[in-house]
Amino acid sequence: MTTSRATIRVLDGHNDLPWHHRELAGYDLDACDIAHSQPQLHTDLGRMRAGGLAGQLWSVWVPCSFVGEAAVVATHEQIDFVEALCARYEVMVPARTAADVRSAWGEGRHAALIGMEGGHSIAGSLQTLTDFAGRGVRYMTLTHNDNTEWADSATDERVHGGLTDFGREVVVEMNDLGMVVDLSHVSAETMHDALDTTRLPVMFSHSGARAVCDHPRNVPDDVLERVPGNGGVVMANVVPKFVNQARADASLGRTDVVPDPVATIEHVVAHFEHLREVVGIEHVGIGADYDGVDETPLGLEDVSTYPVLLAALAERGWSRADLTALAHGNVLRVLEATEV
């Protein structure tokens, strides 16, 4: 996707446009054409161009209420939608590898990659996992908000104490298939078990720092400290209840009265600053979670605002090389390191 020479290309780790589009228009791109302004979404082609969103790991997610074959079928429909985007819009091209991304950028086009959110979508089957890899899925988040039968989620009751033996098999198989192990949404014990099991870099496709905002969806420092040794990347999001402590406390029922705690760009910047301090600039990325949330922070309303975020970090001393690593360099390295 063509951007100005001054704009740093962004390869974001997580955007839920496929499901949001399903909810709004049943995947009908005539009814909700993202070539035109779509204010009910966080994402359309015009705002992608304005934000320098030159690549996206599009999230193919279905709710945990979808189980068994229903989850499998609905996830394939999500992949179908990403393929439909590329078929309809000349500016978007399918990508699986880092080389594919660079090729798309060389043509001034948007690189559309696929990430699967939630291990429930494989319905307990390694063959189904293989099938999704065959369709180009580059990462799988081991859980969503609920536990699977083989992994504990960050936001469910502790059942397995991390990964089960089958969960470890899933991680090994993902390594073999060229699927990045995504540790967003999983419990801290699952994070540690996956890091103990994987032989390849992991990612957190849309997670913040728990030391900045104490919410179970964020990553504790003892896990962050393991990321450099693994070679992975932590991609911070913009979700208000994960970036602002007052919002987190309200969402978790820790406080009864909250005087409208507004999340702002400053809350988000604090997560990037902490991540850089703990894991190093080589291991930080952006996974905003646009179109996966009802509300966004002031100053970071939609996909047009990545330059605002990068400018805010530049004001805090991040160099252009730092910002380029953050915006796409680090996640491209992880994608390349996990290709088969």
MOVEN-V506666 format. One record per backbone hydrogen bond with DSSP energy under -0.5 kcal/mol. CO is the residue of the C=O (numbers start at 1). NH is the residue of the N-H. If there is no record, write none. Layout:
BEGIN
{{CO NH} {CO NH}}
END
This chain:
BEGIN
{{4 7} {10 12} {10 54} {10 55} {12 57} {14 289} {14 290} {15 59} {16 20} {17 21} {18 22} {19 23} {20 24} {21 25} {21 26} {21 27} {22 26} {25 28} {27 29} {28 32} {32 34} {33 36} {34 45} {38 41} {42 303} {44 48} {45 49} {46 50} {47 51} {48 52} {48 53} {49 52} {52 10} {52 54} {54 111} {55 12} {56 58} {56 113} {57 15} {58 115} {59 61} {60 117} {63 66} {65 67} {67 70} {67 71} {68 71} {68 72} {69 73} {70 74} {71 75} {72 76} {73 77} {74 78} {75 79} {76 80} {77 81} {78 82} {79 83} {80 84} {81 85} {82 86} {83 87} {84 88} {85 89} {88 90} {89 92} {91 110} {93 112} {97 101} {98 102} {99 103} {100 104} {101 105} {102 106} {103 107} {104 107} {104 109} {105 108} {108 2} {110 93} {110 112} {111 56} {111 113} {112 95} {113 58} {114 138} {114 139} {115 60} {116 118} {116 141} {117 62} {118 121} {119 122} {120 123} {122 125} {125 129} {126 130} {127 131} {128 132} {129 133} {130 134} {131 135} {132 135} {132 137} {133 136} {136 114} {138 180} {139 116} {140 182} {141 118} {146 144} {150 164} {151 148} {152 187} {153 156} {162 152} {164 168} {165 169} {166 170} {167 171} {168 172} {169 173} {170 174} {171 175} {172 176} {173 177} {174 178} {174 179} {175 178} {178 180} {180 140} {180 182} {181 183} {181 203} {182 142} {183 186} {184 143} {185 154} {187 191} {188 192} {189 193} {190 194} {191 195} {192 196} {193 197} {194 198} {202 233} {203 183} {203 205} {204 207} {204 235} {208 210} {208 219} {209 212} {209 213} {213 215} {215 218} {218 220} {219 210} {219 211} {220 223} {220 224} {221 225} {223 226} {223 227} {224 227} {224 228} {226 230} {227 231} {227 232} {233 204} {233 235} {234 236} {234 285} {235 207} {236 287} {238 297} {239 242} {239 243} {240 243} {240 244} {243 245} {244 248} {245 249} {246 250} {247 251} {248 252} {249 254} {249 255} {250 253} {256 258} {258 260} {260 262} {263 298} {264 267} {264 268} {265 269} {266 270} {267 271} {268 271} {268 272} {269 273} {270 274} {271 275} {272 276} {273 277} {274 278} {275 279} {275 280} {276 280} {280 283} {281 284} {283 234} {285 236} {286 13} {288 238} {289 292} {290 16} {297 300} {298 265} {302 305} {303 306} {305 308} {305 309} {306 310} {307 311} {308 312} {309 313} {310 314} {311 315} {313 316} {313 318} {314 317} {319 323} {320 324} {321 325} {322 326} {323 327} {324 328} {324 329} {325 330} {326 286} {327 11} {328 332} {329 333} {330 334} {331 335} {332 336} {333 337} {334 338} {335 338} {336 339}}
END
